[in-house]
Amino acid sequence: MTTFTDQQLIAMIQSGDPLRWNQALDYVYSGNDFRIKRQIIYYAKKQGGAPEDGQDICHDAFIIAEKNIRDGRFRGQSRLDSYIIGIAKWLWWNKQRKQKPILGLDLELSGIIEKSVEEFLLEKEQKEIIEQAIQALPEHCREVMALNLKGYSNTEISETLNHQNKKQTENNLTRCRQALREILKSFRL
Amino acid sequence: MNQDHISHLIQRYLKGTLSDTEKGDLEHRLSQDAGLSEEVELQRLEKQVADELIARNLREKMRKFDQQEPPVSGRRFFKGFKLLILTGLAIVTIVVSWWLAGSNNKPSEQHDWPQDLDMLQQPNSPFDPEPGGSKPLPKSGIDIVRLLDTPNVLAKEKTTLPPSKSEKQAIAEELEAYRQIAVAYFEPMNRLAESSMGEERIEKPGNSVLDADQYYQKGELYKAIAIMQNLADEKPDASRLHLILGKLYFEAGDFAKAIAILQPVSERNSLYASEARWNLLLSYLVRYESHQKDYKMLLSKIIADPRHFRHDSAIALSEKLKR
């Protein structure tokens, strides 16, 4: 079995090469007998949660970690598995905090609560906009944008989607980006 | 500040990778320029849409991995079973090596070979790979690996004496060992088609990558290969298609075809050249008898390139074969 260091895995995720991205994901997620996932589920069960909750938290943690690595916010400051597990624990406690009501009228806390509610509503509204924008985007646009975001070149996208040539893919991408922009503008009006 | 620079700055702002000074400057501009502020908001939403598309794809892949995860009791059983198989293989290897070492010391009745060890260790002995040298005779099957790597055994034109039956058997067993190592290092694909969002537009029904993938998922390797071969013939410059086809041939055990397909891809300036080189190396290892030089040349190239993402695997492979 091939082994990769954390630095190699980060480079593979940031490389833009879909094969390497898949390989890195496979290695981190299912490597060592799904060790990270098992640790997260064990943590959730210890905190009184169900294994399914642990699995959901695990998926969310991987998604956040992958995004941070891709955006360059995580560069290997800590071990990758510790980083992902740390995110999962934070997500768990964040979820518990939102689910359990806060009792008492502490003046300091009220300010924090109001800000949290406002942020929560704003975040919720944005999520709805994103969801509606994705639904409104034509199917072929979702396909071509997904491949473009994963690092496929236009030539490779045209091969995968059976476009006539690279130019057709480029035109599709430009039109789809414009379509997405128009959709987002319309939601903001 | 030109438009490209502003766009790049906004992207870095949205990713949170601006320095404090740069962030302060940009936020000051945003507070004074409504158009710029609108642009940042739109790009923020576009990035969130992009992140959401990637997140959905990632979630789907993780669900598929979860389906392949063995149950806890099955996992423990599988580990124990693996240990049992490895122990059995180790015992068999030791027994075979001991038997071969024993049979190699017996003089053959068919050839005029030296009858005792002293003669075998004389200078210019046919068993001595270096003229005038005096290397010890192989004491075990493992030493045979080192002997096999010398030109006098596998390079038939230089061997003055034909290999004995036991040597032929040893060579065959070592080549089989190389084949097993290459197969162990090979990583099969999860899916042939990466597009998992929506339907692929099929111009020729029954002849697309998705169709090949469906056969592949069912284990119908040769049907998948037939479709991919057609696609590769239609698109001779499509590196990704050829890489997938090469790996399919490897999985099917047709290593000669795998080499023929992967060689051109490995020499192109393409995103897939690195992966093609690695799989080509493994194919050469399986066909070591006829591709020894190619294997060594490619291995040294990969080891000499620390940026190659299989660099560590290549070193590990090289170390494993030296042992």
HADDOCK unambig.tbl for C-alpha pairs under 7 A between the chains (distance, minus, plus):
assign (segid A and resid 1 and name CA) (segid B and resid 185 and name CA) 6.45 0.50 0.50
assign (segid A and resid 2 and name CA) (segid B and resid 313 and name CA) 6.00 0.50 0.50
assign (segid A and resid 30 and name CA) (segid B and resid 65 and name CA) 6.86 0.50 0.50
assign (segid A and resid 59 and name CA) (segid B and resid 59 and name CA) 6.50 0.50 0.50
assign (segid A and resid 63 and name CA) (segid B and resid 55 and name CA) 5.84 0.50 0.50
assign (segid A and resid 63 and name CA) (segid B and resid 58 and name CA) 6.94 0.50 0.50
assign (segid A and resid 71 and name CA) (segid B and resid 15 and name CA) 5.69 0.50 0.50
assign (segid A and resid 73 and name CA) (segid B and resid 17 and name CA) 6.95 0.50 0.50
assign (segid A and resid 130 and name CA) (segid B and resid 48 and name CA) 6.94 0.50 0.50
assign (segid A and resid 130 and name CA) (segid B and resid 49 and name CA) 5.69 0.50 0.50
assign (segid A and resid 134 and name CA) (segid B and resid 49 and name CA) 6.87 0.50 0.50
assign (segid A and resid 139 and name CA) (segid B and resid 198 and name CA) 6.44 0.50 0.50
assign (segid A and resid 143 and name CA) (segid B and resid 195 and name CA) 6.91 0.50 0.50
assign (segid A and resid 143 and name CA) (segid B and resid 197 and name CA) 5.62 0.50 0.50
assign (segid A and resid 143 and name CA) (segid B and resid 198 and name CA) 6.64 0.50 0.50
assign (segid A and resid 146 and name CA) (segid B and resid 53 and name CA) 6.25 0.50 0.50
assign (segid A and resid 146 and name CA) (segid B and resid 54 and name CA) 6.72 0.50 0.50
assign (segid A and resid 147 and name CA) (segid B and resid 195 and name CA) 6.99 0.50 0.50
assign (segid A and resid 149 and name CA) (segid B and resid 50 and name CA) 6.99 0.50 0.50
assign (segid A and resid 161 and name CA) (segid B and resid 200 and name CA) 5.83 0.50 0.50
assign (segid A and resid 161 and name CA) (segid B and resid 201 and name CA) 6.10 0.50 0.50
assign (segid A and resid 162 and name CA) (segid B and resid 201 and name CA) 6.66 0.50 0.50
assign (segid A and resid 184 and name CA) (segid B and resid 42 and name CA) 6.98 0.50 0.50
